[in-house]
């Protein structure tokens, strides 16, 4: 096994296979993608993450990550039922956080 294979693993990112380095967090993944944490909603293995946990959430082999980017006038996402559900859950989560 090569050193590269030992230093990272694959995750599912928006339904696509994506390679991350060992020790990567949601924050480092967002930085790699060029996304500012304030402009996205992140689902980690089926749960919406709060922004303050991005840097604490370590990525592991096989994790399922969905990233939805906020854009002016709404959200940018494919028009599939999966993303539609994620957007509804993220909006609900954001609304609860704003109320607290």
Residue pairs with C-beta under 8 A, 6 or more apart in sequence:
6 22
7 21
7 22
8 19
8 20
8 21
8 22
8 24
9 19
9 20
9 22
9 60
9 61
9 62
10 17
10 18
10 19
10 20
10 61
10 62
11 17
11 18
11 19
11 20
11 59
11 60
11 61
11 62
11 63
11 64
11 65
12 18
12 62
12 63
12 64
12 65
13 29
13 65
13 66
13 67
14 65
14 66
14 67
15 66
15 82
18 65
20 28
20 29
20 32
20 59
21 28
23 58
24 32
24 58
24 59
25 54
25 55
25 56
25 57
25 58
25 59
26 42
26 44
26 49
26 53
26 54
26 55
26 57
26 59
26 65
27 37
27 54
27 55
29 59
29 65
30 36
30 37
30 40
30 42
30 54
30 67
33 67
35 67
35 69
37 51
37 54
38 51
39 69
39 70
40 67
40 68
40 69
40 70
41 48
41 67
41 68
41 70
41 75
41 86
41 87
41 90
41 93
41 94
42 48
42 49
42 54
42 65
42 66
42 67
42 68
43 49
43 64
43 65
43 66
43 67
43 68
43 86
43 89
43 90
44 57
44 63
44 64
44 65
45 63
45 64
45 65
46 64
48 89
48 90
48 93
49 57
50 93
50 97
59 65
66 82
66 83
66 86
68 75
68 76
68 77
68 83
68 86
68 87
68 90
69 75
69 76
69 77
70 76
75 87
77 83
77 84
77 86
77 87
